[in-house]
Amino acid sequence: FHYMALGGFALGATAWDVGLVPGIADPCELLFRAAVEEKNLKVAQNLFAALLPLFRFFREKGALVSLKALAVMEGLELGGTRAPIDVLGSEETTELHRRLDRMKQRVRDIDNGP
């Protein structure tokens, strides 16, 4: 699960099977590289903290519908969902977009360093 990634890496996981769309692929790759390849826990923790609000949203609202909504925001159409899974409402989509924008800014800040 997205929200368990850092804990898994800390326990020795060396791979991550994660649902991705382009808007979160790069930050997730940065997290993986920092945690697994570079073994830089401080950077990994900062990246995970930046991603965590999104990951919590995925957990609360469902990863499938959240990732599909993110894909639509990026101009990708991954198709609808089947019952009983429903698409996100407009307020949820707005919240997801807000979290995505905040995550991107935080990752830029981490990537640019002090």
Backbone as JSON, one array per atom type, in Angstrom:
{
  "sequence": "FHYMALGGFALGATAWDVGLVPGIADPCELLFRAAVEEKNLKVAQNLFAALLPLFRFFREKGALVSLKALAVMEGLELGGTRAPIDVLGSEETTELHRRLDRMKQRVRDIDNGP",
  "N": [[0.84, -1.19, 0.0], [0.4, 2.28, -0.65], [0.62, 4.06, 1.58], [2.16, 2.64, 3.35], [4.7, 2.44, 2.46], [7.24, 3.64, 3.27], [7.68, 2.45, 5.76], [7.88, -0.22, 4.97], [10.21, -0.1, 3.39], [12.02, 0.61, 5.39], [12.04, -1.72, 6.8], [13.39, -3.37, 5.12], [12.39, -3.89, 2.56], [12.85, -4.12, -0.94], [11.61, -3.46, -3.21], [8.69, -2.09, -4.84], [5.41, -2.34, -5.46], [3.26, -0.44, -6.91], [0.39, 1.56, -7.54], [0.4, 3.92, -10.07], [0.25, 7.18, -11.53], [1.29, 9.6, -13.95], [1.65, 12.12, -12.56], [2.38, 11.53, -9.93], [4.39, 9.75, -10.16], [7.16, 10.5, -10.42], [7.8, 11.68, -7.81], [7.34, 9.38, -6.24], [9.27, 7.68, -7.27], [11.57, 9.11, -6.51], [11.32, 8.82, -3.74], [11.62, 6.03, -3.48], [14.26, 5.71, -4.49], [15.73, 7.27, -2.65], [15.19, 5.91, -0.24], [15.79, 3.15, -0.71], [17.93, 2.77, -2.62], [19.83, 4.84, -2.1], [19.81, 4.88, 0.59], [19.15, 7.0, 2.26], [17.76, 8.09, 4.84], [16.73, 10.47, 5.95], [16.06, 12.13, 3.75], [14.27, 10.39, 2.5], [12.27, 10.24, 4.48], [11.36, 12.9, 4.44], [10.36, 13.08, 1.82], [8.4, 11.11, 1.92], [6.73, 12.25, 3.85], [5.81, 14.41, 2.37], [4.31, 13.11, 0.45], [2.46, 11.72, 1.96], [-0.14, 12.95, 2.7], [-1.54, 12.6, 0.27], [-1.42, 9.81, 0.05], [-2.89, 9.09, 2.3], [-5.37, 10.04, 1.53], [-5.85, 8.29, -0.61], [-6.14, 5.95, 0.86], [-8.39, 6.52, 2.42], [-10.42, 7.16, 0.54], [-10.15, 5.35, -1.46], [-7.81, 3.75, -3.46], [-7.99, 3.08, -6.2], [-10.11, 4.71, -7.35], [-9.07, 7.19, -6.69], [-6.59, 7.29, -8.02], [-7.5, 7.08, -10.64], [-8.91, 9.48, -10.81], [-6.79, 11.3, -10.52], [-5.43, 10.69, -12.87], [-7.25, 11.61, -14.8], [-7.09, 14.34, -14.25], [-4.68, 14.82, -15.4], [-5.13, 14.5, -18.03], [-5.39, 11.91, -18.9], [-7.3, 9.1, -19.74], [-8.51, 6.51, -18.04], [-10.66, 4.93, -18.03], [-13.88, 4.04, -16.65], [-15.27, 3.1, -13.42], [-16.47, 0.09, -11.9], [-19.55, -0.96, -10.43], [-19.5, -1.99, -7.06], [-17.99, 0.32, -6.79], [-17.61, 3.75, -6.88], [-17.14, 6.87, -8.62], [-15.12, 9.72, -7.6], [-16.64, 12.46, -5.88], [-17.31, 15.97, -6.63], [-16.32, 17.66, -4.57], [-14.52, 15.95, -3.3], [-12.76, 15.5, -5.4], [-11.75, 18.06, -5.75], [-10.42, 18.35, -3.29], [-8.5, 16.32, -3.58], [-7.02, 17.35, -5.72], [-6.0, 19.64, -4.5], [-4.35, 18.47, -2.55], [-2.54, 17.17, -4.24], [-1.31, 19.38, -5.54], [-0.09, 20.61, -3.32], [1.64, 18.58, -2.51], [3.37, 18.45, -4.74], [4.62, 20.95, -4.57], [5.95, 20.71, -2.1], [7.7, 18.59, -2.67], [9.25, 19.79, -4.66], [10.51, 21.72, -3.07], [12.0, 20.05, -1.37], [13.62, 18.78, -3.24], [15.06, 20.91, -4.27], [16.5, 21.67, -2.11], [18.07, 23.26, 0.81]],
  "CA": [[0.0, 0.0, 0.0], [1.15, 3.53, -0.72], [0.87, 4.66, 2.89], [3.05, 1.78, 4.13], [5.95, 2.3, 1.7], [8.45, 3.95, 4.03], [7.86, 1.38, 6.75], [8.37, -1.4, 4.26], [11.61, 0.12, 3.04], [12.79, 0.58, 6.64], [12.15, -3.12, 7.21], [14.22, -4.09, 4.19], [11.81, -4.11, 1.23], [13.7, -3.59, -2.01], [10.76, -3.22, -4.37], [7.43, -1.43, -4.5], [4.37, -2.52, -6.47], [2.41, 0.69, -6.55], [-0.39, 2.17, -8.61], [0.93, 5.24, -10.36], [-0.07, 8.0, -12.69], [2.47, 10.43, -14.14], [1.81, 13.21, -11.6], [3.01, 11.1, -8.68], [5.45, 8.77, -10.45], [8.5, 11.01, -10.09], [8.03, 11.72, -6.36], [7.43, 8.01, -5.73], [10.6, 7.18, -7.65], [12.53, 9.77, -5.63], [11.21, 8.17, -2.43], [12.24, 4.71, -3.61], [15.72, 5.86, -4.63], [16.29, 7.76, -1.38], [15.07, 4.89, 0.81], [16.35, 1.84, -1.04], [19.22, 2.81, -3.3], [20.78, 5.75, -1.45], [19.7, 4.65, 2.03], [19.13, 8.33, 2.88], [16.5, 8.07, 5.59], [16.21, 11.83, 6.14], [15.39, 12.54, 2.5], [13.11, 9.49, 2.32], [11.22, 10.67, 5.41], [10.8, 14.15, 3.95], [9.56, 12.78, 0.63], [7.22, 10.38, 2.37], [5.85, 13.23, 4.5], [5.18, 15.19, 1.3], [3.36, 12.23, -0.24], [1.52, 11.11, 2.89], [-1.54, 13.4, 2.57], [-2.13, 11.91, -0.89], [-1.56, 8.39, 0.39], [-4.02, 8.98, 3.23], [-6.57, 10.21, 0.71], [-6.04, 7.02, -1.31], [-6.62, 4.97, 1.82], [-9.74, 6.9, 2.86], [-11.39, 7.22, -0.57], [-9.9, 4.24, -2.37], [-6.7, 4.02, -4.36], [-8.41, 2.98, -7.6], [-10.83, 5.9, -7.8], [-8.19, 8.34, -6.53], [-5.63, 7.28, -9.12], [-8.23, 7.39, -11.87], [-9.19, 10.92, -10.8], [-5.53, 11.97, -10.82], [-5.15, 10.5, -14.3], [-8.12, 12.53, -15.54], [-6.51, 15.67, -14.07], [-3.51, 14.89, -16.27], [-5.54, 14.28, -19.4], [-5.41, 10.49, -19.22], [-8.58, 8.45, -19.45], [-8.28, 5.12, -17.72], [-11.94, 4.22, -18.0], [-14.69, 4.19, -15.45], [-15.22, 2.07, -12.39], [-17.64, -0.78, -11.87], [-20.25, -1.04, -9.15], [-20.04, -0.92, -6.21], [-17.05, 1.43, -6.68], [-18.11, 4.95, -7.53], [-16.13, 7.91, -8.85], [-15.07, 10.76, -6.58], [-17.5, 13.62, -6.06], [-16.57, 17.19, -6.96], [-15.58, 18.13, -3.39], [-13.4, 15.03, -3.12], [-11.82, 15.75, -6.48], [-11.1, 19.33, -5.41], [-9.49, 18.05, -2.2], [-7.41, 15.55, -4.16], [-6.22, 18.29, -6.51], [-5.3, 20.49, -3.53], [-3.27, 17.66, -1.98], [-1.55, 16.96, -5.3], [-0.55, 20.62, -5.7], [0.73, 20.8, -2.12], [2.71, 17.58, -2.58], [4.34, 18.85, -5.76], [5.41, 22.06, -4.03], [6.84, 20.2, -1.05], [8.75, 17.81, -3.31], [10.17, 20.76, -5.28], [11.3, 22.31, -1.99], [12.97, 19.04, -0.94], [14.54, 18.52, -4.35], [15.93, 22.1, -4.43], [17.33, 21.75, -0.9], [18.1, 24.54, 1.52]],
  "C": [[0.88, 1.24, 0.0], [1.57, 4.02, 0.66], [1.79, 3.82, 3.77], [4.45, 1.68, 3.51], [7.19, 2.54, 2.56], [8.71, 2.9, 5.1], [8.39, 0.11, 6.13], [9.84, -1.27, 3.89], [12.49, 0.04, 4.28], [12.99, -0.84, 7.13], [12.88, -3.99, 6.2], [13.61, -4.38, 2.83], [12.7, -3.46, 0.18], [12.92, -3.35, -3.3], [9.44, -2.65, -3.89], [6.48, -1.61, -5.67], [3.29, -1.52, -6.14], [1.64, 1.17, -7.77], [0.08, 3.59, -8.84], [0.24, 5.88, -11.55], [1.09, 8.99, -12.8], [2.69, 11.51, -13.07], [2.44, 12.81, -10.28], [4.14, 10.11, -8.92], [6.82, 9.27, -10.04], [8.73, 11.11, -8.58], [8.12, 10.32, -5.73], [8.78, 7.39, -6.09], [11.68, 7.8, -6.77], [12.52, 9.13, -4.24], [11.9, 6.81, -2.46], [13.76, 4.82, -3.65], [16.36, 6.29, -3.31], [16.31, 6.65, -0.33], [15.86, 3.63, 0.52], [17.76, 1.93, -1.63], [20.25, 3.66, -2.57], [20.82, 5.55, 0.06], [19.8, 5.97, 2.81], [17.79, 8.5, 3.58], [15.9, 9.46, 5.75], [15.46, 12.3, 4.9], [14.15, 11.69, 2.27], [11.96, 9.9, 3.24], [10.57, 11.96, 4.93], [9.92, 13.93, 2.72], [8.28, 12.05, 1.01], [6.22, 11.33, 3.04], [5.13, 14.1, 3.47], [4.08, 14.39, 0.6], [2.23, 11.73, 0.67], [0.09, 11.65, 2.82], [-2.26, 12.78, 1.37], [-2.4, 10.45, -0.55], [-2.71, 8.17, 1.37], [-5.34, 9.13, 2.48], [-6.87, 8.91, -0.03], [-6.65, 5.98, -0.37], [-8.07, 5.25, 2.22], [-10.78, 6.76, 1.74], [-11.27, 6.06, -1.54], [-8.83, 4.59, -3.38], [-7.14, 4.02, -5.82], [-9.09, 4.26, -8.07], [-9.95, 7.15, -7.69], [-7.19, 8.42, -7.68], [-6.29, 7.58, -10.46], [-8.55, 8.88, -11.95], [-7.92, 11.71, -11.08], [-5.19, 11.85, -12.3], [-5.98, 11.46, -15.14], [-7.58, 13.96, -15.44], [-5.33, 15.9, -15.0], [-3.84, 14.61, -17.73], [-5.52, 12.83, -19.84], [-6.78, 9.92, -18.89], [-8.33, 6.96, -19.27], [-9.56, 4.3, -17.68], [-12.63, 4.39, -16.67], [-14.45, 3.08, -14.44], [-16.5, 1.25, -12.47], [-18.25, -0.77, -10.48], [-19.63, -2.15, -8.33], [-19.1, 0.28, -6.06], [-17.58, 2.6, -7.5], [-16.97, 5.95, -7.72], [-16.17, 8.92, -7.71], [-16.06, 11.87, -6.92], [-16.66, 14.86, -6.31], [-15.78, 17.73, -5.77], [-14.36, 17.25, -3.13], [-12.33, 15.26, -4.18], [-11.05, 17.05, -6.23], [-10.06, 19.12, -4.31], [-8.28, 17.27, -2.7], [-6.47, 16.46, -4.94], [-5.4, 19.19, -5.59], [-4.12, 19.73, -2.93], [-2.16, 17.4, -2.99], [-0.68, 18.2, -5.47], [0.39, 20.85, -4.53], [1.91, 19.82, -2.12], [3.78, 18.0, -3.57], [5.22, 19.99, -5.27], [6.4, 21.58, -2.98], [7.99, 19.39, -1.65], [9.74, 18.74, -4.01], [11.08, 21.38, -4.23], [12.38, 21.33, -1.51], [14.04, 18.84, -1.99], [15.53, 19.68, -4.53], [16.83, 22.3, -3.22], [17.33, 23.13, -0.29], [18.91, 25.6, 0.78]]
}
